């Protein structure tokens, strides 16, 4: 089958919903508490989100040129392949499959299950169907929360194998619902906060450092100017991750109507919508809650604390429903889009051959299934937490560690892709470019400089979670040559 067999069923609204829906998961409802501890003042909290917004918007406006130039299934994988080499495209696709897309799907699925547990107490990470089986510092388990996460992945994977129309419908309904819920939280949070005056001090002492300060490097906090700079850079791992997945629409370009117009436009509209909502959500948190309550929100659930102020006694339940809607819609977008990237890899002979075919519903069903199996597999392994005496104190999730590792690697691929705009303008000067990168060359260069500075700070001050990410990426090098070798052999076999 060829790419032309895809059904171009995504209009501008659908594409924008896919961008926004894939971006809004559970992060915006949680990570502001972590960032507040890293930067120590309301003003700097908003600066972190402003930097994230500017970087995300600059990147999406730059990607528009590549999307309009190469409106094919696979998106970012194709851009890296064409700008640099098939190896660079594969390394991105490999990391996407191994951790970035599948790890995020696993994390969002378990996040959905955790908030389901607020409504149904039986669903819990400590209520085991299969108790943890230890293997040194790791374990395998099946809690009721993990089970619900697995069911969510299976359901959305199955639904997306039924065709683009159903996947699009789910995406539009849930993105509309969660966008409305976020707007409601913002408006009510600001109104109630202004009436109560609970957050008045946040704005009267906007830049004053106070409260709990988290180390952002060995012995380094935001209490000193350089520590504040490092803190703003390190905090981007949380805010950028919460605003990630905007590039997923590029994977589905083969199914977008008028892709040369609609993919760049949806990138711009979707990111502007989400970043505006994220900034306003943080203003609502600051209006409704004292600074100490933001920094020390139970389990970092700052949005739930805000909802409790708006709806005393019912906030946690209302917020749980809102986050369940948000994570369900987010995972639908991630599952729908990810399979298209593996499809493009398979068409190039760099992934399982069956993934390069479409089913009778014109979707890459095998790509969806293999992605679903691996994402489900990442839900099961746990990290073991122990005290000084070696006694088990709790269990973490392996996918959480993997995602921490590859945030820096994902940033490298973003930088390389935007650098690819300059490379392709030199390599293919006469190529059709219906849309050219906004503010070229200044805006793409500013993104590259800003992202590189953040990356350098992460590699220097967060070594435990950055260098392993490079190792994960580099595991793709021998896999790439093995796949090439296997394809060469099969091609030469009569």
Secondary structure, DSSP 8 states (H G I E B T S, - for coil): --GGGS---B-HHHHHHHHHHHH-SSGGGTHHHHHHHHH-SHHHHHHHHHHHHHHHHHHHHHHHHHHHH---TTTHHHHHHHHT-HHHHHHHHHHIIIIIHHHHHHHHHHHHHHHHHHH-TT--TTSEEEEEEEETTEEEEEEHHHHHHHHHHHHHHHHHHT-HHHHHHHHHHHHHHHHHHHHHHHHHHHHHHHHH-TTHHHHHTTT---S----SBTTB-TTSHHHHHHHHHHHHHHHHHHT--TTHHHHTGGGBTTHHHHHHHHHHHHHHHHHHHHHHHHHHHHHHS-HHHHHT-GGG-HHHHHHHHHSTTTHHHHHHHHHHHHHHHHHHHHHHHHHHHHHHHHHTTSS-GGGGS--TTSS-HHHHHHHHHHHHHHHHEEEEEE-TTS-EEEEEEHHHHHHHHHHHHHHHHHHHHHHHHHHHHHHTTTS--SS--TTTTHHHHHHHHHHHHHHHHHHHH-HHHHHHHHHHHHHHHHHHHHHHHHHHHHHH--
